[in-house]
């Protein structure tokens, strides 16, 4: 089975459409299947008190200035949609509120995504599941009871979904990966299970494919030392190229799971067993 490889641009574009295009180029050249963004209606996701609180950023000295500086609107997403079509790569986004999900609907993206932080937002889950579109559901920070409830909503709407095993630390220590949970989730919920990683490097993600992950999502950046809270937990272009290459090689060596004798092995058998 071919692993879906998703390059999470998220907010690593830093509000710069030109940078977003360079990241799309990076994903396309590396051979990724899709790129993903994040969409928020700032005043719906965050409280006024939080937005008014201090934070130094390239856009000002409040949380509002920082959050609004990272948001793309209609003009930018129109161009992202056009540019991804030109480059032949799928794009979609995780909405953090209902208004953002309705905004994204106009682009008729192939996939939807429920971010780990939104897994308990029933209003948003109902909105997404109601579209009936294949949805990746990240499970970071979540209990089984919370995952049960989200799955129940998607099954109520007969909406196809894929859970994504995830540890929501940035960056995640490798020893916290707990990749055996991929198979446990697949068996428990009778669905495909991918892996959304926030670790440094690519080793854990390759192991996730061997552990049964049907999709791999990784944050990407042009430079880990750029401004941004997600940059450190992202992989740079050379790492992304290596990740795609190694995943495709891993798929080959995983085989079919059937016990068969290759032609070369048959020849050896003739020599050693007579």
Helices and strands as residue ranges (DSSP letters): E 4-10, H 17-30, E 34-39, H 42-45, H 48-52, E 54-57, E 60-62, H 63-69, H 74-87, E 90-95, H 98-105, E 112-114, G 116-118, H 122-129, E 135-138, H 144-156, E 161-166, G 174-176, H 181-189, E 193-197, H 203-210, E 215-219, H 237-254, H 263-273
